[in-house]
């Protein structure tokens, strides 16, 4: 579906995959619910509405990258491997999706239009800015933004 000037309405062009969304939601949930002990996958899936099989794969990736730790036993589950103030959003996203790329030529320079492309350098600058933001924001900061309910000053007033 498109608006009156041809823009897509239902999908964003620049967005995280469902798997990345779920991964961020899950690690954030663990971060702020582990005070009562390890958080089990079933609870995460039920509370967040994430399909259990997909969540299990996401949690495995996060554990493999040592962002969360899995504790076995009847009261087992997941806890963060580090404090939430020391886990960056970019780390979580790369653990789930691998390297973040907006355009195929960054950083590999492999593109059939490389010679004639007139937006390569601006796109690289945008990619670098997004990466810097994701690699500077921690889970703790993400939580503070969610709790405050306030708009980010630099995002207020942007066109949709």
HELIX and SHEET records of a PDB file:
HELIX    1   1 UNK A   18  UNK A   31  1                                  14    
HELIX    2   2 UNK A   34  UNK A   36  5                                   3    
HELIX    3   3 UNK A   41  UNK A   48  1                                   8    
HELIX    4   4 UNK A   52  UNK A   64  1                                  13    
HELIX    5   5 UNK A   84  UNK A   86  5                                   3    
HELIX    6   6 UNK A   89  UNK A   97  1                                   9    
HELIX    7   7 UNK A  120  UNK A  136  1                                  17    
HELIX    8   8 UNK A  139  UNK A  148  1                                  10    
SHEET    1   A 2 UNK A  68  UNK A  71  0                                        
SHEET    2   A 2 UNK A  77  UNK A  80 -1                                        
END                                                                             
